[in-house]
């Protein structure tokens, strides 16, 4: 990594990252001063050659005993240890508003002793060769090292060449299988950097795919989030996962999508359509600069929105009953297998259950001339909670764009964004006018208002609140209209009976 990198950071990124890299240089100079050598390793080196700015700076120190390294870095401020097993020292960087750290460690040897991501022991070896240290990295473009003082690139496995050829290649076939998480890391790197898999690495990924089941669900979820949220084209990773049989080993819920074709395009299977929807969703998230909270629910919903189709489609007639409902259970099973947090899971499941609603309502009003009332929009906002109509509209936009453009996952930015997304936009505009685009509707009347009318507190107030909302949503009643309807009643029971009668018409 050239020494001019610090100037580049100052020009293109935050003050915090520049300070973090200054800390890297300070560490490297201190290490050199006592006879060692500090090298940047991993993602920051890779990202530099991709034209990206990494927020993670990992420094590996050669030629110093563990005790000497610890003593040296502690002179630079407060130091935290990231677990004795991994012998990583974290040096916080003094920044305004950013939590940044520089990780400092020694080269290490890993010995496999059991299953899973943590089923090995670690032995620090500050005197091992650069090649042996790089050999334990997962892929060649992650095995590169850079001297922050001289700019020298150490690349024993030709990772820079592979990166320039957009190729994912396993660094060491023997060591690769020690950590099954690397199979999922392969998919998220493919999605993020638009890579192809080196032919010799294909069977290595396939052989190690079943081991992914040994991992904690949270670790699996992390890699899925990176693939979906960071991927420029998530379909690249999804396609490789399916073609190489990786999903067959770890996510069988996705396989039936290959066996079903789209009703409007029998030449396209639902899996291909799903990949197109995910790419469209990623492009929308980038276009709208969505925060991770919305991006996460949108991308996961795009992935699982059609899981109900295989269960309900009549292959002979091309008939599609309500596959939204049928999709909830397999979507839940898939999300549970990832250990997805409850808020994300419940939001995604509601989006799956109602993902056709924008199109159905739009067609009813614009094509069949059946006006959609404000009450219908409010009811929908209530039904889909904790999801929002904003999220539903974005998912519908992605679905419509993929469908209109023939379900092709190759061009998410140009082709898909030119497609018509009228139903979602129409619904979102209606919801915004009612104030229910980002939240469920409020009550037409609150309990305290019924008390002010002379009714005593009690469980009947809940029924009155609910009936007032139903009259608003089903019969366009106003606040004053409800008050007028019950002003002659003597108690809550009479008021409930009156409102029930009005509701029934």
N, C-alpha and C positions, 0 to 999 in steps of 0.2 A: 504494500500500500504506500504510494508516494508520500513524501514528507509534506507535500502541498495539501494533503488531505485536511489539515487543520484550517487552512485558509478557506477551503471549500465548505467546511462545516460552518464557518462564520458567515459565509455568504448565503448559504442555502437553508440553514436550519436554525434552531433556537439557540439562545445563549447557553442554555443548560447543556445541550449536546457538545457544544464547543468546550465548555468547562470539563465535561466528562472526558473528552479526548485529551485535554491538557493534563488531566490526572493520569491518563494512560502514559503519556510522555514522561511525566514526573516519575511514575513507577519504573518505566524502562530505564531512565537515566540512573535512578537509585540502584537498580539491579546491576546495571553495567558497572557502576562504581564499586561494587563488591565482588566483581568477577563473574557474574552470571549474565544471562541474556533473556529478555522478556519479549515475547512475540504475541501479536494479535492472532486469534484463531477463530475458525468457525464462521458464523453468520455475518459478522461485520466485514470480513474480508470478501466473502461472496457477494454481499449486497453492494459493496463499493464497485465491483466490476459489472454489476447489473445497473449501475447508475442510481442506486437507492441509498438512502441514509438510514443506517441501523441505529436503534436505540440501545442495543446491547453490545457492550464491549467486554469481551472475554480475553484475559491475558494469561498465557501459559509461560511459566518461568523455568528456565533450564540452568543447571549448574549450581543451584543453591539447595542446601538441606532444608527440610521442612521447618525446623526450628529457626534457622537463619532467615527464611522468607517471612515467617510470622513476625519475628522481631522487627524486620525491616518495614513491613507495611503498617505495623501498629504505630510507627513514628509519624505516619501520615494522617492520623486521626482515628476516630472510632472505627473498629473493624468487627464485623459480624461473621460468624462461621455458619456456613450452609450445610451443617451436618458433618460430623467427623468422618463418616464413611466416604464422602466425596472430596474432602480436604479442599473446600472452596472457601476463600476469604472474600467477603464483600466489603468494598470500600465505598461508603456513601459520598455523593458529590453535592456540594453546597450550591443549590440552585433555587431560583424563585418560582415556586408553584409546580415544580416537576420533581418526581421521586426517581432519581437516577442513581445507579450503582455501577461500579466497575468490579467484575469478578476476577479474582486472581487465584490461580491454582498451579499445581505441579503436574507434569506429565504423569500418566498413571497406566497401570496394567490391570485389566479386569479379568477375574477368574469366575467362570460360570459355576454356581453351586446349587441352583434351583430354578424353578419356573418363574416367569414373569419379568416385569421391568426392573425389579430390584433383586432378582435372584442371582447376584454375583457379589464377590468381594473386590475391593479396590486396594491396590498397593501403589503408593506414590513412588516414582522413580525419576528424580530430576536429572539423571545422567543418561537416560535412554536417547536413542538417536531420533532425529526429526522424523525420519521415515517410519520408525516403529510407533512414534507418538501419533502420526497422521493416520496410520493403518487402522486404528480403532474407530475412526470417524465413519459415519454411515455411508455417505456418498462422496465422490471425488471432489465435487465443488465445495464441500464442507471440510475437506482435508487440507486446504491451503492455509498457509501461515504468512504473516507479514511483519517485518521489523519496523515499528513506528519511528525509529530513529534514523534508519538508513533508507527505508523504502523497499528493501529487498523482499522479493516474493519467494517463498519456499514451497514448491509444488511437486512433491515426489510422485503423485499419482495422476498428474496432468489434468487436474480439475479445471483449470482455466480454459484449456482446449475443449473439454466437455461442455463447459458453460457457454462458450462461444458457439458451439454447435447445438446448443439447447438440448443436451443429452443428459439423462439421469443414468449414472453408472455406479454400481456398488463398489465401494473401495476395496473391501476384502471379503470374499465369499464365505470364508470360514468364520470370521468374527461377526459377520452381519447378523447371524441368527441368534447371537447372545441377547439381543434386545428386540423382542417382537414388535415393539412400538414403531420400529423403523419401517415396517410395511405401510402403516398409515401415514408416516412422515413422507414416504415416497409419493403417495397420492396427493397430499397437500402441496408438496413442492411442484408436482406436475401441474396442478391447478393454478398455483401462484405464478409460475414462471413459463408456462406453456411449453413443457418439455416432452420429449419422447423417451421411451425406455430403451436403453442399450439392449440389444438382443441377448447378450450373455447374462444380463441381470434379470431377465424375465422369469426364468425358472427359479431363481433365488427368491424372488418375491412370492412366487406361487408356493414354493416349499414351506415358506415361513408364515404364510397367511393363517393357517389354523392355530398357530401359537398366540395370535392376537387375543384369542378367547381367555388366555391366562391373565390378561391385564385388568386392572381395576376399571370400572366403567368410566370413571372421571377422566382417566388418561385417554381413553378412546374418544370421549366427547371433545377433549381439547384439540385433538387432531382434526376431527370433523369441523369444529368451529374455524380452525385455521384454513381448511380447504374451502369452506363456504364463504367466510367473511373476508378472507384476504385474497381469495382467488380472483384473478382477472377473468378467467374462464373456468369456473368450477367444473364444467362438463368434461374438461380434459382429464381431471382426476377421477371423476365418476365413470367415464368411459373405460379407463384403464382398469379401475376396480372391478367393473363388470366383465370386461373381455378376458382378463387374466384369471378369473375365477376367485378373486379375493372376496367379493361379496357373497359368493356361494358358501365360502367357509365361515364368514363372520356375520353377514347380514342377509339371511335367506328371505326376509320379508320383502326385499326389493326384486327378487328374481321373477315373480309372476308378471311384472310389468313388461317383460320381454315377450310374453305369449299373447298379449292383447293389442289390437290395433285401434287407432283412433277412428271414431265413427265418421268424422268428416274427411278423413284421409286414410283409407285402408292400407296404404303403402307404408305408413309410419306406425311403429309400435309405441306403446305408452311410455316405455323407458326413454326412447329418443325424444318424445315430446317433453317428458319430465326434465331431461337435461337442458332442453331449449328454454323451459320455463325458469329453471335455476339460473341460467346465464342471463336471461332477461331481467330477473330479479336482481342479480348482481349489478347489472348495468343501471338499473333504476336506483339502487342504493348509492351507487357512485355519483349518478347525476344529481340526486337530491341531497347528497352528503348526509345520509342518515346516520344518527348515532348508533352505537353497537346494539343497544336495546331493541330498536326497531329492525335493524339489519339482521339480527339473529333470528327473530321470529319470522321475518319475511323469507329468509333463505331456507330455514328448516321447513316452513310451510310449503314453499315451492317444491322442495324435495319430496314431501310425503302427501301432497294434496290429492293425488289420484290413486292412492293405494287401494281404494275401494273398487276400482274398475274391474279387476280380475274376478271378483266375487259376484258381480251382478250383471255383467254384460252377456247378452244372448249372442253368441258368435254367429249363428245362422242369419238372424234378422238384423244384426247390427243395432239392437235395441239397448238403450241405456236407461235403466231405472235410476232411482236415487242413490247413486254410488257415493254421494257425500257422507251419508250416515254410515254406509258400509266401510268407509275409509277410516273412521275414527279408531276402531279397535286395532287394526294393523299399524296405524300411525303411533298409537300409544305404545304398542309393543316395541316398535323400533326406537322411539324416544327413551323408553325405559331401559333398553339395552345399552344406551349411551349414558345413562345416569343424568339425563337432562334435568335441570332445576325445575321445581314445580311451577313457577310463574311462566317460564318459557313453554313448558309442556302444555299447560292448560290453555295458554293463548294460542299456540299452534293448533291444538285439537279443535278449538272453536273456529279457527280459520278454515281448517279442513272441512268441518261440518257445514259451513255456510259459504264456501268459496264460489259457488255458482249464483248466489243471491244477487250480486250487482247485474249480471247479465240477464237473469230471469226478470228482475224488476224493470230493467231498461227495455227489454223486448216487449213486456206487457204494456208499457206506456207508449213507447215510440213506434212500435210495429203494430200492436193490436189495439191501440187507442184506449186502453184501460188505465185511467189516471192512477198514479201511485200517491197515496195520501201522505201528509206529514206524519201522521200517526204510524203508518207502516214503517217509515224510516226510524222513528223513535223506538218502535218495538224491535226492529232489527238491532239497533244499537244496544238495547237491553239484552237481547238473546245472545249476542256474540261476546259479551263481557266475560273475561277480562280483556279480550281482544277489542280493537277499536275499528270503526268504519274506515279510518285512515289506513290502517294496516290491511284491511279487507280490500280496499280500493287498489292498493299497490299490488297485492297478490293477483287480483283480477286483471290488472293491467299487464302483468308479466304473462299470465295465462293466455290472454287475448293476443298479445303480440306474438307469442310462440305459435299459437294456432293459426293466425293470419299469415304468418311467414312460412308455413309449411313445416313447422317443427324442426328447423335446421339449427343445430347448436354451434355452427361455425362462426357466426358474426353477431355477437351480442350488442356491440356498440352501434354500428351503422344501420344494419338491416332491421334489427328488432325495434330500435327506438323510433323508426319511421312508421311503425304499424299503428292502426287505429285502436285506441284504447278507450272508446267512448263510454262503455258502461261504468267502469270504475271512476272516471272523471266526473260523469254525470251524478253518480251517487254521492261522491265526495262533496260536490258543490251543494247538493241538497242538504247533506248532513251538516255542513259548515253553517248554512243559513239557519239551521235549527240549534246550533251549538252542541251537536252530538257527534262531531267527527272524531274527537279525541277522548270522549267520556260517555258514559251511559247517561240517559236523560234524567233530569231532576224531577222531583214530584211537583204536580200542579198545585197541591195544597199540602201543608205540613200539619202535624198533630196539634201544634199550638193554636193554629187557626180554627180548628174544630172546637178546641177548648174555649176559645174566645167567643164562639157562638153559643156557649152554654152547655156543651157536652162534657161529661166527666172523663178523666183519663181512664184508659182501660184497653183491653185487647181489641175492642171494636174500632178504635181509631186506626189501627193498621188496615182493617178492611175498608174503611172510608177512604184512606189515602190511596189504596190500590184501585178502588172503584173510580175515584176522581181521575186517576191516570188513564184508566181504560176508556172512560167517557171522552177524555181529550183525544186519545189515540184512535179510537174507533168511530167517534161521532163528532169530532171537532169541538167539543165543549171547551169553553173558556173558564177561567178562574171564577169570574162573576156568575157564569151560567150555573156552575155547581152550587154556589152559595144560594142563588135564587131558587134552585130546585129543592133545597133542603131547609129553607128558612121557616117553613111552617111545621116542620117535624118537631116532636117534643123530646126525643131521646135518640141515642145512636142507632138503636135497633130499627126505629122508624126511618131514619135517614138511610140506613143500609138498604132497607126494602125499597125505598123510593129510587135510589140510584140503580139498584139491580133492575127495577122495572124499566127505567129509562134506557139502560144498557141493552136490554133484550128488545127494545123498540116496541 
